[in-house]
């Protein structure tokens, strides 16, 4: 039990650090233009900014992956059901997939755009787009985790906030293919906005997990001392 509480606290701390990093990266990233040549121009106009945004994104996604691993090992209430255990596993894999995209965009993609190297840009953009599919499933995993939080009696955030996160997670999951696969401009805006709301909820969720675990531990320690 102590191991589970400590794991929950540590996972909450890392999630609370990862979430604002992701939110900042999303604001700096903005919607993706459906036309690749125009998107290349956007990156070429600010390759250093693009690199910084994606290094921040890579750091954030690495911490999301770390959070998922800690939650899975801790065996706390967060993974009591098969669907929540699966969701944390999917979140971890999705974060790792997307983290490789962020690194590629911070290095090869930004450099190719700045140099006007279209063949290299197109090749690595295709790689990045494929690996970024992992973010769809990260968002879907957050929706499942938030949905479980909304229904449990031991919820860390209010039910209404968790339901908002469910909608945001589904919106991010659907917005990505609408913008990237079907070239619908509004889809990219939906992806950015929904992902931003989702990251604000994970920040709140992470803080609550950390603080709740600490308060539970402080209640147990005096009792142990009396014995």
Z-matrix of the N, CA and C atoms (Angstrom, degrees):
N
C 1 1.466
C 2 1.534 1 110.65
N 3 1.342 2 115.80 1 -42.80
C 4 1.454 3 119.42 2 179.10
C 5 1.520 4 110.14 3 -63.96
N 6 1.347 5 116.00 4 -39.46
C 7 1.463 6 120.81 5 178.63
C 8 1.523 7 110.38 6 -60.89
N 9 1.336 8 116.90 7 -42.24
C 10 1.466 9 121.19 8 -179.91
C 11 1.523 10 111.00 9 -64.83
N 12 1.327 11 117.58 10 -42.67
C 13 1.462 12 121.45 11 179.77
C 14 1.524 13 111.36 12 -65.32
N 15 1.337 14 115.86 13 -41.81
C 16 1.458 15 119.62 14 179.59
C 17 1.528 16 110.26 15 -66.59
N 18 1.335 17 116.74 16 -40.71
C 19 1.459 18 120.48 17 177.73
C 20 1.514 19 111.89 18 -62.42
N 21 1.338 20 116.18 19 -40.96
C 22 1.462 21 120.53 20 178.60
C 23 1.519 22 111.01 21 -63.67
N 24 1.334 23 116.27 22 -41.88
C 25 1.463 24 120.28 23 179.56
C 26 1.525 25 111.19 24 -63.16
N 27 1.322 26 116.50 25 -47.48
C 28 1.470 27 120.81 26 -178.51
C 29 1.531 28 110.39 27 -64.65
N 30 1.320 29 116.15 28 -42.50
C 31 1.465 30 119.74 29 178.07
C 32 1.528 31 110.83 30 -61.34
N 33 1.331 32 116.31 31 -40.65
C 34 1.455 33 120.13 32 178.36
C 35 1.514 34 112.83 33 -62.89
N 36 1.329 35 115.91 34 -39.07
C 37 1.469 36 120.13 35 179.05
C 38 1.527 37 110.45 36 -62.80
N 39 1.336 38 116.86 37 -48.25
C 40 1.467 39 119.78 38 -178.96
C 41 1.526 40 111.93 39 -66.38
N 42 1.339 41 116.35 40 -36.24
C 43 1.463 42 119.61 41 177.78
C 44 1.522 43 110.79 42 -65.88
N 45 1.331 44 116.28 43 -37.81
C 46 1.461 45 121.01 44 179.24
C 47 1.527 46 111.58 45 -68.50
N 48 1.321 47 117.47 46 -27.49
C 49 1.469 48 120.69 47 176.39
C 50 1.522 49 110.32 48 -80.32
N 51 1.337 50 116.64 49 -40.90
C 52 1.464 51 121.49 50 -177.42
C 53 1.519 52 112.61 51 -65.82
N 54 1.324 53 117.25 52 -38.04
C 55 1.464 54 121.74 53 -171.22
C 56 1.530 55 114.37 54 -64.46
N 57 1.345 56 120.18 55 -49.44
C 58 1.467 57 118.22 56 178.30
C 59 1.524 58 112.66 57 -66.07
N 60 1.337 59 117.07 58 -29.80
C 61 1.463 60 120.02 59 175.08
C 62 1.525 61 110.23 60 -62.63
N 63 1.338 62 115.70 61 -43.45
C 64 1.460 63 119.79 62 178.77
C 65 1.522 64 110.67 63 -66.21
N 66 1.329 65 116.94 64 -41.60
C 67 1.468 66 120.47 65 179.52
C 68 1.531 67 110.85 66 -60.73
N 69 1.338 68 116.33 67 -44.16
C 70 1.467 69 120.38 68 178.91
C 71 1.526 70 110.78 69 -63.72
N 72 1.341 71 116.69 70 -40.72
C 73 1.459 72 120.58 71 178.88
C 74 1.527 73 111.15 72 -64.01
N 75 1.323 74 116.99 73 -38.60
C 76 1.468 75 120.70 74 179.30
C 77 1.528 76 111.44 75 -64.99
N 78 1.331 77 115.82 76 -41.20
C 79 1.468 78 119.79 77 178.94
C 80 1.522 79 109.84 78 -64.23
N 81 1.336 80 117.11 79 -42.96
C 82 1.453 81 120.58 80 179.44
C 83 1.516 82 113.26 81 -71.26
N 84 1.320 83 115.99 82 -29.32
C 85 1.466 84 121.31 83 -178.13
C 86 1.520 85 111.81 84 -74.06
N 87 1.316 86 115.44 85 -52.85
C 88 1.460 87 120.49 86 -178.90
C 89 1.519 88 112.71 87 72.88
N 90 1.329 89 117.61 88 177.36
C 91 1.467 90 121.72 89 179.38
C 92 1.526 91 111.66 90 -64.81
N 93 1.316 92 116.03 91 150.32
C 94 1.467 93 121.37 92 178.43
C 95 1.522 94 109.27 93 -92.41
N 96 1.327 95 116.09 94 133.99
C 97 1.464 96 120.15 95 179.57
C 98 1.525 97 109.28 96 -75.03
N 99 1.326 98 118.02 97 133.74
C 100 1.471 99 120.07 98 -178.98
C 101 1.524 100 113.63 99 -64.91
N 102 1.333 101 117.93 100 -24.42
C 103 1.456 102 121.76 101 178.06
C 104 1.534 103 109.08 102 -87.86
N 105 1.337 104 116.89 103 118.12
C 106 1.460 105 120.71 104 -174.92
C 107 1.525 106 112.98 105 -61.07
N 108 1.327 107 116.96 106 -39.32
C 109 1.464 108 119.77 107 -178.48
C 110 1.523 109 111.05 108 -65.28
N 111 1.329 110 116.45 109 -38.47
C 112 1.464 111 119.35 110 177.70
C 113 1.531 112 111.06 111 -70.15
N 114 1.329 113 116.40 112 -36.52
C 115 1.464 114 119.43 113 176.80
C 116 1.525 115 110.31 114 -65.10
N 117 1.319 116 116.95 115 -37.31
C 118 1.461 117 121.14 116 176.33
C 119 1.529 118 110.30 117 -61.68
N 120 1.331 119 116.60 118 -39.30
C 121 1.456 120 121.12 119 177.63
C 122 1.514 121 112.09 120 -64.93
N 123 1.340 122 116.04 121 -39.02
C 124 1.471 123 120.47 122 177.98
C 125 1.525 124 109.96 123 -61.07
N 126 1.331 125 116.41 124 -44.37
C 127 1.466 126 120.72 125 -179.50
C 128 1.529 127 110.63 126 -68.11
N 129 1.343 128 115.83 127 -41.53
C 130 1.469 129 120.57 128 -179.14
C 131 1.527 130 112.02 129 -62.16
N 132 1.332 131 116.92 130 -29.23
C 133 1.462 132 120.59 131 179.23
C 134 1.528 133 112.71 132 -71.66
N 135 1.322 134 116.30 133 -20.45
C 136 1.473 135 119.58 134 179.48
C 137 1.513 136 111.62 135 -152.45
N 138 1.330 137 117.92 136 64.00
C 139 1.476 138 120.38 137 -177.32
C 140 1.524 139 113.56 138 -63.45
N 141 1.324 140 117.24 139 -34.06
C 142 1.467 141 119.63 140 179.86
C 143 1.525 142 110.09 141 -67.98
N 144 1.343 143 115.68 142 -44.39
C 145 1.476 144 119.61 143 177.40
C 146 1.514 145 110.33 144 -60.89
N 147 1.346 146 116.76 145 -43.14
C 148 1.463 147 121.26 146 179.85
C 149 1.529 148 110.72 147 -60.67
N 150 1.338 149 115.86 148 -41.89
C 151 1.467 150 119.94 149 179.36
C 152 1.522 151 111.14 150 -65.16
N 153 1.332 152 117.51 151 -44.19
C 154 1.462 153 121.02 152 -179.67
C 155 1.525 154 110.94 153 -61.85
N 156 1.333 155 115.54 154 -44.77
C 157 1.463 156 120.50 155 179.40
C 158 1.526 157 110.63 156 -58.59
N 159 1.312 158 116.54 157 -42.15
C 160 1.463 159 119.12 158 -175.82
C 161 1.524 160 113.24 159 -80.56
N 162 1.332 161 118.05 160 -26.39
C 163 1.453 162 118.11 161 171.04
C 164 1.530 163 110.20 162 -67.67
N 165 1.336 164 116.35 163 -38.87
C 166 1.469 165 119.94 164 176.02
C 167 1.522 166 110.16 165 -63.38
N 168 1.330 167 115.75 166 -41.06
C 169 1.462 168 120.49 167 177.64
C 170 1.522 169 111.06 168 -62.76
N 171 1.341 170 116.91 169 -42.58
C 172 1.467 171 120.77 170 179.55
C 173 1.525 172 110.96 171 -62.15
N 174 1.334 173 116.40 172 -41.43
C 175 1.469 174 120.34 173 178.14
C 176 1.524 175 110.49 174 -63.47
N 177 1.337 176 115.80 175 -44.62
C 178 1.457 177 120.54 176 -179.69
C 179 1.522 178 111.57 177 -61.54
N 180 1.324 179 116.53 178 -47.51
C 181 1.465 180 120.79 179 -177.72
C 182 1.527 181 111.44 180 -66.63
N 183 1.321 182 117.28 181 -33.09
C 184 1.466 183 120.62 182 175.03
C 185 1.527 184 110.20 183 -62.26
N 186 1.339 185 116.12 184 -39.78
C 187 1.459 186 120.24 185 179.20
C 188 1.529 187 111.53 186 -72.12
N 189 1.342 188 117.45 187 -32.70
C 190 1.464 189 120.09 188 173.33
C 191 1.525 190 109.90 189 -61.92
N 192 1.328 191 116.38 190 -42.96
C 193 1.462 192 120.65 191 178.44
C 194 1.525 193 110.73 192 -63.14
N 195 1.329 194 116.34 193 -42.71
C 196 1.464 195 121.09 194 177.88
C 197 1.523 196 110.72 195 -61.41
N 198 1.326 197 116.44 196 -42.19
C 199 1.463 198 121.25 197 177.93
C 200 1.517 199 110.95 198 -58.63
N 201 1.339 200 115.62 199 -47.11
C 202 1.461 201 119.83 200 -179.86
C 203 1.517 202 112.32 201 -60.78
N 204 1.321 203 117.37 202 -42.27
C 205 1.461 204 121.31 203 179.65
C 206 1.522 205 111.37 204 -63.33
N 207 1.341 206 116.65 205 -43.21
C 208 1.465 207 120.54 206 -179.80
C 209 1.523 208 110.86 207 -64.42
N 210 1.336 209 116.79 208 -42.71
C 211 1.468 210 120.53 209 179.04
C 212 1.526 211 110.76 210 -61.48
N 213 1.323 212 116.97 211 -42.96
C 214 1.463 213 120.66 212 -178.86
C 215 1.526 214 111.53 213 -65.34
N 216 1.323 215 117.40 214 -36.77
C 217 1.470 216 121.21 215 -179.45
C 218 1.529 217 111.19 216 -76.04
N 219 1.338 218 116.94 217 -33.98
C 220 1.466 219 121.33 218 -174.93
C 221 1.522 220 113.18 219 -66.49
N 222 1.327 221 117.20 220 -29.52
C 223 1.477 222 121.88 221 -179.50
C 224 1.528 223 111.11 222 56.30
N 225 1.308 224 115.93 223 51.46
C 226 1.459 225 121.67 224 179.62
C 227 1.533 226 109.32 225 -94.97
N 228 1.320 227 116.32 226 -169.82
C 229 1.467 228 121.23 227 178.33
C 230 1.526 229 111.76 228 -62.33
N 231 1.344 230 117.01 229 -20.16
C 232 1.456 231 120.67 230 -177.90
C 233 1.527 232 112.84 231 -68.02
N 234 1.319 233 116.96 232 -17.94
C 235 1.472 234 120.17 233 -178.98
C 236 1.526 235 111.83 234 -125.95
N 237 1.334 236 117.11 235 29.61
C 238 1.454 237 120.35 236 -178.71
C 239 1.519 238 113.02 237 -69.50
N 240 1.320 239 117.90 238 -32.11
C 241 1.473 240 122.13 239 -179.15
C 242 1.529 241 109.98 240 -102.56
N 243 1.327 242 115.39 241 155.81
C 244 1.469 243 118.83 242 -177.32
C 245 1.519 244 111.51 243 -63.78
N 246 1.363 245 117.11 244 -33.43
C 247 1.462 246 118.73 245 -176.78
C 248 1.534 247 112.32 246 -74.66
N 249 1.338 248 116.50 247 -31.50
C 250 1.462 249 117.67 248 176.76
C 251 1.529 250 110.64 249 -75.97
N 252 1.324 251 116.71 250 -37.77
C 253 1.460 252 119.09 251 175.41
C 254 1.525 253 110.34 252 -61.10
N 255 1.340 254 115.72 253 -42.85
C 256 1.463 255 120.27 254 178.18
C 257 1.526 256 111.07 255 -64.49
N 258 1.331 257 116.82 256 -39.51
C 259 1.467 258 120.85 257 -179.21
C 260 1.527 259 111.03 258 -62.57
N 261 1.335 260 117.55 259 -42.93
C 262 1.469 261 120.01 260 178.75
C 263 1.523 262 111.07 261 -67.00
N 264 1.347 263 116.51 262 -33.47
C 265 1.457 264 119.43 263 175.18
C 266 1.515 265 111.74 264 -66.67
N 267 1.334 266 116.23 265 -43.86
C 268 1.472 267 121.06 266 178.40
C 269 1.522 268 110.45 267 -64.19
N 270 1.340 269 117.24 268 -40.23
C 271 1.466 270 120.62 269 177.39
C 272 1.531 271 110.72 270 -58.08
N 273 1.325 272 116.28 271 -42.69
C 274 1.468 273 120.72 272 -179.47
C 275 1.523 274 111.35 273 -64.03
N 276 1.336 275 116.44 274 -48.96
C 277 1.469 276 120.54 275 -179.41
C 278 1.529 277 110.76 276 -65.56
N 279 1.333 278 116.56 277 -42.16
C 280 1.464 279 120.37 278 179.44
C 281 1.518 280 111.89 279 -61.90
N 282 1.336 281 116.55 280 -40.12
C 283 1.465 282 120.43 281 178.72
C 284 1.527 283 110.90 282 -65.53
N 285 1.329 284 117.29 283 -41.10
C 286 1.467 285 120.73 284 179.42
C 287 1.524 286 111.35 285 -65.56
N 288 1.337 287 116.84 286 -42.11
C 289 1.463 288 120.70 287 177.07
C 290 1.530 289 110.15 288 -58.59
N 291 1.314 290 116.40 289 -49.38
C 292 1.457 291 120.42 290 -174.70
C 293 1.517 292 112.04 291 -72.27
N 294 1.325 293 117.15 292 -28.14
C 295 1.454 294 121.01 293 177.53
C 296 1.531 295 110.72 294 -61.42
N 297 1.338 296 117.38 295 -38.07
C 298 1.467 297 119.91 296 177.88
C 299 1.526 298 110.78 297 -66.19
N 300 1.319 299 116.84 298 -33.50
C 301 1.465 300 120.78 299 174.60
C 302 1.524 301 110.50 300 -62.26
N 303 1.327 302 116.22 301 -46.40
C 304 1.468 303 120.72 302 -178.60
C 305 1.522 304 111.37 303 -60.40
N 306 1.327 305 116.84 304 -41.60
C 307 1.468 306 120.32 305 179.47
C 308 1.528 307 110.22 306 -65.49
N 309 1.335 308 117.06 307 -43.04
C 310 1.469 309 120.49 308 179.44
C 311 1.527 310 111.02 309 -62.08
N 312 1.339 311 116.92 310 -40.85
C 313 1.462 312 120.02 311 -179.01
C 314 1.534 313 111.96 312 -72.71
N 315 1.320 314 116.62 313 -29.84
C 316 1.462 315 119.84 314 178.56
C 317 1.521 316 112.15 315 -74.23
N 318 1.319 317 116.40 316 -19.59
C 319 1.471 318 120.17 317 -175.87
C 320 1.532 319 111.52 318 -114.26
N 321 1.324 320 117.31 319 -84.22
C 322 1.465 321 121.68 320 -172.48
C 323 1.521 322 112.51 321 -63.54
N 324 1.334 323 117.32 322 -47.06
C 325 1.467 324 120.85 323 -176.29
C 326 1.530 325 110.64 324 -63.14
N 327 1.321 326 117.27 325 -48.06
C 328 1.467 327 120.42 326 -179.56
C 329 1.525 328 111.18 327 -62.85
N 330 1.329 329 117.20 328 -41.27
C 331 1.468 330 121.40 329 -179.47
C 332 1.523 331 111.19 330 -66.55
N 333 1.343 332 116.59 331 -43.39
C 334 1.466 333 120.79 332 -179.66
C 335 1.523 334 111.14 333 -64.95
N 336 1.326 335 117.10 334 -40.18
C 337 1.461 336 120.64 335 179.17
C 338 1.526 337 110.65 336 -64.56
N 339 1.326 338 116.64 337 -43.27
C 340 1.462 339 120.71 338 -179.47
C 341 1.528 340 111.50 339 -65.38
N 342 1.335 341 116.92 340 -33.57
C 343 1.468 342 121.24 341 -179.03
C 344 1.527 343 112.61 342 -86.39
N 345 1.319 344 117.84 343 -6.82
C 346 1.458 345 121.18 344 -177.78
C 347 1.521 346 112.61 345 71.41
N 348 1.335 347 116.36 346 23.79
C 349 1.468 348 121.95 347 -179.47
C 350 1.530 349 108.75 348 -85.55
N 351 1.322 350 116.05 349 86.33
C 352 1.468 351 121.13 350 -174.19
C 353 1.524 352 113.67 351 -62.80
N 354 1.344 353 120.62 352 -46.29
C 355 1.473 354 119.66 353 -179.78
C 356 1.532 355 112.97 354 -58.18
N 357 1.336 356 115.78 355 -45.15
C 358 1.471 357 118.74 356 178.99
C 359 1.517 358 110.71 357 -65.00
N 360 1.332 359 115.76 358 -42.54
C 361 1.467 360 119.52 359 179.50
C 362 1.527 361 111.09 360 -59.56
N 363 1.334 362 116.68 361 -47.62
C 364 1.466 363 120.60 362 -177.41
C 365 1.523 364 111.59 363 -62.83
N 366 1.336 365 116.69 364 -40.22
C 367 1.460 366 120.19 365 -179.22
C 368 1.526 367 111.40 366 -65.50
N 369 1.331 368 115.78 367 -47.32
C 370 1.463 369 119.44 368 -178.29
C 371 1.525 370 112.39 369 -76.03
N 372 1.323 371 117.12 370 -26.83
C 373 1.466 372 119.95 371 174.79
C 374 1.524 373 110.14 372 -65.98
N 375 1.340 374 115.97 373 -39.23
C 376 1.465 375 120.29 374 177.14
C 377 1.530 376 110.60 375 -64.10
N 378 1.338 377 116.02 376 -41.86
C 379 1.466 378 120.34 377 176.38
C 380 1.527 379 110.51 378 -61.19
N 381 1.317 380 116.46 379 -46.99
C 382 1.467 381 121.41 380 -178.78
C 383 1.517 382 111.35 381 -62.95
N 384 1.320 383 115.68 382 -41.94
C 385 1.464 384 119.47 383 -179.74
C 386 1.522 385 111.31 384 -63.05
N 387 1.338 386 115.40 385 -40.13
C 388 1.458 387 118.96 386 179.17
C 389 1.523 388 112.17 387 -66.32
N 390 1.318 389 117.61 388 -46.00
C 391 1.457 390 121.01 389 -179.35
C 392 1.530 391 112.01 390 -69.32
N 393 1.345 392 116.59 391 -28.83
C 394 1.461 393 120.38 392 -179.59
C 395 1.518 394 112.56 393 -68.28
N 396 1.324 395 116.52 394 -11.78
C 397 1.462 396 120.13 395 174.95
C 398 1.526 397 110.44 396 -56.84
N 399 1.336 398 115.66 397 -25.45
C 400 1.457 399 119.07 398 178.21
C 401 1.517 400 113.23 399 -58.50
N 402 1.338 401 116.88 400 -28.40
C 403 1.467 402 119.40 401 -179.51
C 404 1.524 403 111.06 402 -66.27
N 405 1.344 404 116.42 403 -32.36
C 406 1.463 405 119.90 404 176.58
C 407 1.525 406 110.30 405 -56.42
N 408 1.328 407 115.13 406 -45.41
C 409 1.458 408 119.47 407 -175.28
C 410 1.522 409 111.68 408 -78.40
N 411 1.336 410 117.31 409 -28.25
C 412 1.461 411 119.99 410 170.89
C 413 1.525 412 109.45 411 -60.93
N 414 1.338 413 116.24 412 -45.17
C 415 1.466 414 120.97 413 -179.93
C 416 1.524 415 110.92 414 -63.94
N 417 1.330 416 116.39 415 -40.57
C 418 1.465 417 119.72 416 178.77
C 419 1.528 418 110.65 417 -65.57
N 420 1.336 419 116.56 418 -37.60
C 421 1.463 420 120.43 419 177.25
C 422 1.523 421 111.11 420 -63.36
N 423 1.332 422 116.94 421 -41.61
C 424 1.466 423 120.55 422 177.52
C 425 1.532 424 110.10 423 -61.92
N 426 1.333 425 117.23 424 -39.06
C 427 1.465 426 120.68 425 178.34
C 428 1.526 427 110.87 426 -60.90
N 429 1.335 428 116.93 427 -42.06
C 430 1.468 429 120.86 428 178.89
C 431 1.528 430 110.58 429 -66.63
N 432 1.328 431 116.69 430 -44.66
C 433 1.469 432 121.24 431 179.58
C 434 1.528 433 110.68 432 -61.99
N 435 1.338 434 116.20 433 -43.39
C 436 1.463 435 120.38 434 179.21
C 437 1.521 436 111.11 435 -66.38
N 438 1.336 437 116.79 436 -38.88
C 439 1.460 438 120.27 437 177.99
C 440 1.516 439 111.72 438 -62.31
N 441 1.313 440 116.74 439 -38.69
C 442 1.467 441 120.62 440 177.18
C 443 1.524 442 110.57 441 -66.77
N 444 1.348 443 116.40 442 -40.13
C 445 1.460 444 120.13 443 178.64
C 446 1.526 445 111.31 444 -62.33
N 447 1.321 446 116.26 445 -38.22
C 448 1.467 447 120.39 446 -178.26
C 449 1.527 448 112.08 447 -63.98
N 450 1.335 449 116.14 448 -26.55
C 451 1.465 450 120.04 449 -173.70
C 452 1.517 451 113.87 450 -101.45
N 453 1.335 452 117.67 451 -13.94
C 454 1.459 453 119.13 452 -178.75
C 455 1.519 454 112.02 453 -83.90
N 456 1.316 455 115.78 454 150.49
C 457 1.469 456 120.01 455 179.33
C 458 1.524 457 111.35 456 -74.50
N 459 1.321 458 117.08 457 -20.84
C 460 1.470 459 121.71 458 -177.88
C 461 1.528 460 110.75 459 -100.20
N 462 1.327 461 116.40 460 33.93
C 463 1.464 462 120.58 461 -175.03
C 464 1.528 463 112.23 462 -61.41
N 465 1.331 464 114.12 463 144.20
C 466 1.462 465 120.37 464 179.57
C 467 1.517 466 111.95 465 -86.80
N 468 1.318 467 117.12 466 -28.95
C 469 1.469 468 121.71 467 177.51
C 470 1.523 469 108.76 468 -123.36
N 471 1.336 470 118.64 469 158.74
C 472 1.460 471 120.29 470 178.92
C 473 1.530 472 111.80 471 -57.06
N 474 1.317 473 116.00 472 151.77
C 475 1.465 474 120.57 473 -177.69
C 476 1.525 475 111.32 474 -58.10
N 477 1.349 476 116.97 475 -40.63
C 478 1.469 477 119.39 476 -177.50
C 479 1.532 478 110.58 477 -62.78
N 480 1.339 479 116.67 478 -38.22
C 481 1.458 480 120.17 479 -179.55
C 482 1.523 481 110.42 480 -67.61
N 483 1.319 482 115.88 481 -39.19
C 484 1.456 483 119.96 482 178.87
C 485 1.523 484 111.26 483 -65.53
N 486 1.335 485 116.36 484 -39.01
C 487 1.464 486 119.15 485 178.33
C 488 1.534 487 111.31 486 -67.67
N 489 1.320 488 116.77 487 -35.42
C 490 1.468 489 120.16 488 174.59
C 491 1.521 490 109.48 489 -60.96
N 492 1.346 491 116.63 490 -40.80
C 493 1.458 492 121.10 491 178.61
C 494 1.532 493 111.54 492 -65.66
N 495 1.318 494 116.51 493 -34.38
C 496 1.469 495 120.09 494 176.30
C 497 1.525 496 109.99 495 -61.06
N 498 1.333 497 115.42 496 -48.82
C 499 1.474 498 120.46 497 179.61
C 500 1.529 499 110.42 498 -62.35
N 501 1.344 500 116.24 499 -41.95
C 502 1.463 501 120.76 500 -179.86
C 503 1.522 502 110.91 501 -63.87
N 504 1.328 503 116.75 502 -43.23
C 505 1.457 504 120.51 503 179.50
C 506 1.523 505 111.87 504 -62.26
N 507 1.324 506 116.26 505 -42.95
C 508 1.462 507 120.27 506 178.21
C 509 1.526 508 110.05 507 -67.11
N 510 1.339 509 116.22 508 -38.23
C 511 1.470 510 120.16 509 178.42
C 512 1.518 511 111.54 510 -62.72
N 513 1.340 512 117.08 511 -41.69
C 514 1.467 513 120.80 512 177.80
C 515 1.522 514 110.34 513 -67.01
N 516 1.323 515 116.25 514 -38.27
C 517 1.470 516 121.27 515 179.24
C 518 1.522 517 111.32 516 -62.53
N 519 1.328 518 117.28 517 -39.95
C 520 1.465 519 121.45 518 -178.40
C 521 1.529 520 112.39 519 -86.12
N 522 1.326 521 116.58 520 -31.98
C 523 1.466 522 119.76 521 -177.08
C 524 1.516 523 113.04 522 -64.97
N 525 1.333 524 116.95 523 -36.01
C 526 1.466 525 120.04 524 -178.78
C 527 1.533 526 112.58 525 -60.43
N 528 1.346 527 119.64 526 -54.95
C 529 1.474 528 118.42 527 179.61
C 530 1.518 529 113.15 528 -64.63
N 531 1.335 530 117.26 529 -33.42
C 532 1.468 531 119.10 530 178.60
C 533 1.528 532 110.52 531 -60.75
N 534 1.334 533 115.71 532 -42.53
C 535 1.461 534 119.91 533 -178.17
C 536 1.510 535 113.75 534 -79.49
N 537 1.349 536 116.84 535 -43.67
C 538 1.462 537 121.02 536 -172.89
C 539 1.519 538 113.63 537 -87.99
N 540 1.315 539 117.04 538 -39.08
C 541 1.465 540 119.76 539 -175.32
C 542 1.524 541 113.00 540 -89.85
N 543 1.320 542 115.19 541 -36.82
C 544 1.461 543 119.08 542 -175.38
C 545 1.528 544 113.23 543 -106.52
N 546 1.327 545 117.12 544 -1.90
C 547 1.461 546 120.94 545 175.70
C 548 1.513 547 114.99 546 66.84
N 549 1.330 548 117.32 547 23.51
C 550 1.465 549 121.70 548 178.82
C 551 1.535 550 107.95 549 -87.03
N 552 1.316 551 116.29 550 112.44
C 553 1.474 552 121.15 551 -172.87
C 554 1.517 553 112.78 552 -55.95
N 555 1.328 554 116.85 553 -42.06
C 556 1.460 555 119.75 554 -177.21
C 557 1.526 556 111.03 555 -63.48
N 558 1.335 557 116.85 556 -24.72
C 559 1.457 558 120.05 557 179.20
C 560 1.518 559 111.97 558 -61.53
N 561 1.337 560 116.79 559 -40.47
C 562 1.463 561 120.41 560 178.76
C 563 1.526 562 111.56 561 -66.50
N 564 1.337 563 116.37 562 -37.10
C 565 1.463 564 120.04 563 176.72
C 566 1.527 565 110.45 564 -65.15
N 567 1.337 566 116.29 565 -41.20
C 568 1.464 567 120.72 566 177.69
C 569 1.523 568 110.12 567 -62.34
N 570 1.332 569 116.33 568 -42.69
C 571 1.468 570 121.12 569 -179.74
C 572 1.531 571 110.78 570 -59.97
N 573 1.329 572 117.50 571 -47.74
C 574 1.462 573 120.92 572 -178.51
C 575 1.533 574 110.86 573 -65.07
N 576 1.340 575 116.75 574 -48.88
C 577 1.462 576 120.66 575 -177.02
C 578 1.527 577 111.62 576 -63.99
N 579 1.333 578 115.99 577 -45.82
C 580 1.467 579 120.25 578 -178.91
C 581 1.527 580 110.86 579 -66.02
N 582 1.322 581 117.02 580 -40.40
C 583 1.466 582 120.76 581 179.46
C 584 1.524 583 110.96 582 -65.52
N 585 1.328 584 116.62 583 -35.35
C 586 1.465 585 120.80 584 178.33
C 587 1.528 586 110.40 585 -65.87
N 588 1.327 587 117.04 586 -45.57
C 589 1.471 588 120.83 587 177.25
C 590 1.529 589 109.92 588 -61.93
N 591 1.316 590 116.21 589 -42.20
C 592 1.459 591 121.48 590 179.62
C 593 1.530 592 111.22 591 -60.22
N 594 1.332 593 116.66 592 -42.70
C 595 1.466 594 120.17 593 -179.14
C 596 1.524 595 111.76 594 -69.30
N 597 1.325 596 117.87 595 -30.30
C 598 1.458 597 120.46 596 175.85
C 599 1.532 598 110.64 597 -67.50
N 600 1.341 599 115.26 598 -37.28
C 601 1.472 600 118.13 599 176.39
C 602 1.521 601 111.44 600 -68.12
N 603 1.338 602 117.84 601 -41.96
C 604 1.469 603 119.12 602 179.34
C 605 1.527 604 110.95 603 -64.19
N 606 1.338 605 117.32 604 -31.01
C 607 1.458 606 120.33 605 174.24
C 608 1.526 607 110.26 606 -62.83
N 609 1.330 608 116.20 607 -50.38
C 610 1.466 609 121.71 608 178.52
C 611 1.526 610 110.50 609 -60.21
N 612 1.316 611 116.33 610 -45.31
C 613 1.462 612 122.47 611 -179.79
C 614 1.530 613 110.60 612 -60.87
N 615 1.330 614 116.58 613 -45.81
C 616 1.452 615 120.59 614 179.92
C 617 1.517 616 112.53 615 -62.09
N 618 1.328 617 115.94 616 -44.47
C 619 1.467 618 119.91 617 178.74
C 620 1.520 619 111.38 618 -62.01
N 621 1.319 620 116.47 619 -42.44
C 622 1.461 621 120.64 620 -179.68
C 623 1.525 622 111.67 621 -66.62
N 624 1.341 623 116.72 622 -39.34
C 625 1.467 624 119.60 623 177.21
C 626 1.527 625 110.24 624 -61.52
N 627 1.323 626 116.48 625 -45.04
C 628 1.460 627 120.45 626 -179.08
C 629 1.528 628 111.59 627 -64.05
N 630 1.325 629 116.84 628 -45.98
C 631 1.460 630 120.83 629 -176.40
C 632 1.522 631 111.82 630 -71.78
N 633 1.329 632 117.27 631 -37.57
C 634 1.466 633 120.68 632 179.77
C 635 1.509 634 110.50 633 -65.89
N 636 1.335 635 116.11 634 -42.63
C 637 1.458 636 119.41 635 179.34
C 638 1.523 637 111.63 636 -63.95
N 639 1.326 638 116.30 637 -37.70
C 640 1.468 639 120.42 638 178.92
C 641 1.525 640 110.38 639 -65.74
N 642 1.342 641 117.44 640 -43.71
C 643 1.465 642 120.73 641 -178.92
C 644 1.523 643 111.04 642 -66.64
N 645 1.346 644 116.81 643 -36.99
C 646 1.460 645 119.85 644 178.03
C 647 1.528 646 110.63 645 -65.68
N 648 1.326 647 115.74 646 -38.47
C 649 1.453 648 120.39 647 -179.53
C 650 1.527 649 110.53 648 -67.01
N 651 1.338 650 117.59 649 -40.24
C 652 1.466 651 121.10 650 -179.15
C 653 1.520 652 111.45 651 -67.28
N 654 1.348 653 116.33 652 -27.44
C 655 1.458 654 119.83 653 178.09
C 656 1.522 655 111.16 654 -75.76
N 657 1.327 656 116.17 655 -32.46
C 658 1.458 657 120.51 656 -177.51
C 659 1.522 658 111.40 657 -77.58
N 660 1.339 659 118.24 658 -38.69
C 661 1.465 660 122.13 659 -174.27
C 662 1.535 661 113.39 660 -61.62
N 663 1.359 662 120.28 661 -43.51
C 664 1.472 663 118.91 662 177.25
C 665 1.517 664 112.32 663 -61.14
N 666 1.339 665 115.11 664 -39.23
C 667 1.465 666 119.43 665 179.96
C 668 1.508 667 110.51 666 -62.62
N 669 1.356 668 116.07 667 -40.90
C 670 1.457 669 120.32 668 179.10
C 671 1.534 670 110.09 669 -64.61
N 672 1.334 671 115.84 670 -36.45
C 673 1.458 672 120.30 671 -179.89
C 674 1.518 673 111.82 672 -65.61
N 675 1.352 674 117.95 673 -36.04
C 676 1.461 675 122.13 674 -179.75
C 677 1.504 676 110.72 675 -65.81
N 678 1.354 677 115.60 676 -37.93
C 679 1.454 678 119.08 677 179.51
C 680 1.522 679 109.72 678 -65.46
